Amino acid sequence: MASSLSNNITAFLNFVAFMCSIPIISAGIWLASKADNQCILWLRWPLVVMGVALLLVSLTGFAGAYWNKEGLLGVYLVSMAILIVLLLSLLILASVVTPPDGSYAVPGRRYHDYRLGGYSAWLRDHVTGDDYWADIRACLAADPHICPAMNNNYFTAQLFFAARLSPLQSGCCKPPTICGYQYVSPTMWINPTYPMIDADCSIWNNDPTQLCYNCDSCKAGLLGNLRSEWRKVNVILIVTVVLLISVYLIACSAYKNAQTKGRK
């Protein structure tokens, strides 16, 4: 009787764990669909993989509890512990590296500009380092939804200056405001007033394949996008990890009690 009750509890808890996998998979797919993550291959799928693994592990635990298979329950408990550790590690890493913000307001503009030095050293090294940037830069330049699309939305300087540009658009598709370029179109600017005030001022190029993709402001804009996206995902991860830890501790207790009573 005790074993049956314990198995029912464990089966229910695994159903809860199964439901927890859905927001994780959904958050992972949402991240993978973003233009910036499509250009950073190693960031695209980890969350989806963890979500799918959680789904499979919870199904294993459910099957073990339903058919009273101690072997499957043992696999479930070990696998779930590993997944919780991995999710907790990912949450801690994201929480540590995303708080620094490289954005700053500019007079007369609704959008912000971005400084690379404002972001964590870990992000700068692992996302915008020299070993990675060439491929990321080429990917960003080839995406028609980042910079080219802006020319269809803002037909005057007033509209452009009042726009809420994404960090990626602000950093990569226009020169830094501090340079004093004159607006012609969202991706065409001329006659910088202060060409030497920032290294990015001399890097800007009106060639659609160049723009500011080689600028530090573009790297900062990419990190700004990642920061915004991962801070939203962190909320889902916090709730899910807390729930999974609670479920796991109850499942371990139920499994242990069932074994203890089964020996009596």
N, C-alpha and C positions, 0 to 999 in steps of 0.2 A: 504493500500500500504506500509506504513511504517512498519507495523507488518510483512508483507510478506518479505520485504527486510531484516529486523532484523532476522527473522527465517532462511533465506537463509545464512546469515552471520554466525549465530550460528551453523547451520548444517555443513558449511564448516570448522569452527573452531573445531568442534567435530571430523571431519574427520582427521584433523591435530593431535588432541589429540590421536585418534585411532592409527595413524601411530607412534606416540611417544611411545606407549605401546610396539611396536614390539622390538626396541632395548633394552628396559628394561627387557622384558621377555627373550630375547636372552642372555643378560648379566647374568641374573639369572640362566638360564640353564647351561651356560658356567661355572659359579662359582660352581654350584651343581655337575658338572661332575668331578671337580678336586678332587684328592685323599685326600687332607687335609680337604676340606669341607665335603666330604662324612663321615668323622670321627667326625665332629662337627655338630650335628643334627640341633641345633638352628640357625646355620648360612646358612643352605643349601637353604631354600626356601623363606625367606622373600621377596627378590627382585622379584622372580617369582610371588608370591602372589600379590604384589603391581602392577606388570605389568598387570596381569590378571584383577585385580580390576579396573585399569585405562582403560583397554579395555572395560569392561562392563559399566563403568560410561560414557565413551565417546559414546557408542552405545545408552545409555539411553538419553543422551543429543541430539544425532542426531535424535532419534525417536520423542522426545518432540518437536524439532524444525520443523521436517518434517510434523508432524500431528498437529502442533500448540497446544500442550498439556502443559499448564502452570505448571501443577503439576509435570510432568516429568522434565521440565526445572528447577523447584525449587529443586527437588531431585538432579539433575545433578550439580547445582551450589554448593549446600552444600557438596555433596560427593566429588566433584573435589577439593574444598577448603581443605577438610580433607586429601585427598591424596597428595596434594601439600605440606601440612605441614609435613606429614609423610616422604615423599621423601626428603624434605629439611632437616628434622631432621636426617635422615639416612646419607645424604651427609655431614652434619656438623660433625656428630660423626665420620664418616670414615676419614674426612679430619683432625680431631683433633688427632685421635689415631694412624694413620698410618705414619706420618712423621718420628718419631724416628726410627733409623736404627741400629740394633745390629750386622750388618756384619762387618768384618774386613779382610783385605788382609793378606795372609801368604806367606813368601818367598818361591819361587820355586813351587808355586801352582797357577793354573788358577782359581780354585774355592776359595770361601771365607769361613771362619769359622764364628761362630755366638755366641754372648753373650746374655743371657736372659735379663740382666740388661739394654741392649741397647734399649729395647722396652717400650712402654707406660705401666704405672702401670695398666690402665684399661684393656688392652689386656692381660697382665699377669694374672690378677685376674679372668677374665671372660672366658679365653680360656685354660690357663695352670695351673689354681689353683688346689689345692688338690681335690676339689669336682668333677673335670672334667677329670683330667689327666688319671686316671686308665682306664676308658672306651676308651678314645682317644688313649692311648698307645696300648691297645689290638687291636684296629681297625687298627692302623698303622702297627703293627707287622704282622697282618694277610693279609695285602695287598701285593700280589706278584709283583706289578708294582713299588714299591718304592725301597726297598733294594735288594731283590733277583734278580731283573732284571739287576742290575748293573754287576753281575757276567758274564752276557752274552755279555757285551759291552766292558769291559776293561780287557785285558788279560795280560798286563804288567804294572809295576809301572809308566813308562813314559806316557803311554796312560791315566792312571788314574789321574796322577798329572796335565795333560794338559786338563782334561775334564772340561766342564762347568756344574758342578753339581747343581741341584736345592738346595735351602736352606734346604729343608726337607731331601734330600739325604746326604748333607754334615753334617747336625746336628745329624741325627739318625743312619746312616749306617756305620759310621767310627768313630774312637776316635778323639778327638780334636788334631790338628797338634802339639800343644804346648807340648803334652805328650811325643812325640818322639817315638811312636810305629813304628815298622818295617812292611812294606807292604808285605803281602803274596797274598792277593786277595782283591777286594773291600770291602768284609765283613769279612776278617780275617787278624788280625794284632797281632804281638807278641813283647815281651820284651820292655816294655816302658822304655825310658831313664830317664824320669823325672816323676815317678809315683805319687809323692806327690805335684806336682806343681799346679794341679787343681783337684777339687773333682771328676770331670767326668773321670779322668784318671783311678781311681780305680773302677769305675762303669762299664766301657767297658767290654763286654763279647763276645767271639767268637760264642757263642750259637746263631743260627739264630733267635731264639725267644726272645733273650735278646739284643744283640748288644748294642747300646747306647740309647735305647728307654726310659730308666730311667734317662738319662742325662739331665742336664739343656740345653746343646747344642741342644738336640733334640727338646725341648720346644721352644728354640729360632729359630730353623730351621722352625718349624711349623709357628711361628709368621712371619718369613721372607717370607714364601710362601704366607701367608694371606696378608701381606703388599703389596707384588708385585701385587697380583691379584686385590685387592681392589683399588689400585692406578690407575690401568687401567680402572676399572669400574667407578671410580670417574669422569673420563673424560666424559663418556656417561651420568652420572647423572647430571653433571653441565650443559651440553648442553640441556638435556631433561627438567630439572627443569626451566631453563631460558625460554625455549620455552613455557612450560606449563603455567608459570606465565603470560607471554605475552598473550597467547591465552585466559586465564581465565579473565584477566582484560578487554580485548576487548569484550568477551562474556557477561560479567557483564554489560558493558556500553551499548551494543546493546540491551540486555534484559530490562534494565532500560529505555532506550529511547523509546522502543516499548511500554512499559507500560504507559509512560508519554503521548505519542502521542495518544495512544488508548483511553485515558480518555477525550481527547479534542473533 
